Amino acid sequence: MDSWVDGQPADALSLKDRGLAYGDGLFETIAVRDGFPVLLHRHLLRLARGCQRLSINLDHEAMTTELLNYAAELDEGVLKLIVTRGDSLRGYAFDPSIQARRILAGNPPAAYPAAHAEQGIRLFPCATRLSIQPLLAGLKHLNRLEQVLARAEWQDSEHAEGLMLDLAGRVIEGVFSNLFLVRDGVLITADLKRCGVEGVMRAELLFQADSLGIPTQVTDITLEQLQWADEVFVCNSVYGIWPVHAYAALSWPVGPLTRKLQTIARALLDA
C-alpha cells in the first residue's frame, strides 16, 4: 500500500523537512485489525500530548480522518504515523505557525514466533544507556538513536528484546517495549519522568489492572528489585505481552498475573 503525505499518496519528502534534519517530530506504531486502529484513543492522546509539549502545530482533525481512512484501506497490518514539524530554512529556530506534516505508512502484520508469548523470552543486557532529559521523557519522538545503538548490540536469536537502563543505572524499559514486574501481587513499572517512552499498552495495562483491583506501582526500579521479582514481562501495542523468563543470570517463571494480563492484551489486539 502506498504511503500518504498530508492525505495524498506519496513516496518522497522535502529535503527541508525538520523531521529529517533534526528528528523534530513524533510517531506512533499502531496495530490495525479489520480496518480499524487498535487502542486509537490512547495513540491519539499520546500524540496530542507530544505535540503540545513540543509546540507542533498539527491539524488533529485532519490527522484523525486520514488515519481512519488509511487504516480502512490497509485492513490488517501495522500502521506507522509520523508527524514532523514540517519544512523550515537552515537553523534550529522555527516558526510556530508552520503546519505539521502528516505521514502514514502501512506494513503487513508483524510476525513473531509463538514461543515468545507462550514460553517467554530472554532479555539482552544492553550496554547503551538512556539519557536523562525530562523535557522529552515519555514522548515517542523521532530521536531513536539510543534504541538503534542498543538493538545493534545483539544479533542472535536467543534474545528477543533488550533491557535498557538510564545513566544512573535505573531499570527503564525494553528497546521497543515497556517492562513490568510483579512482586507480592503488586504490578510494578518504571517511573518515566526522566526518560523512556510511555507506551500505550503500558497505559492500558495500568488502567485494566486498576479496574480489576490489582494494586499497581509506578516507581524507580533497580536491578536488585528486578532480582526479587516474582514475574517479569514486557509489552507493546503490536504484540501485546511477552513473559520474560531470563535476563543475564536471573530467571523467572511465567506467572499467573502475567497470563491474566496477557489474555486481556490479546483480546484488545484481536478485537
Beta strands, then each sheet from edge to edge (+ up, - down):
strand 1: 4-5
strand 2: 8-9
strand 3: 25-33
strand 4: 36-37
strand 5: 77-84
strand 6: 101-107
strand 7: 121-125
strand 8: 159-165
strand 9: 171-174
strand 10: 178-183
strand 11: 186-190
strand 12: 216-219
strand 13: 231-236
strand 14: 240-247
strand 15: 250-251
sheet 1: 2+ 1- 6+ 5- 3+ 4-
sheet 2: 9+ 8- 7- 14- 13+ 10- 11+ 12+
sheet 3: 9+ 8- 7- 14- 15+
end
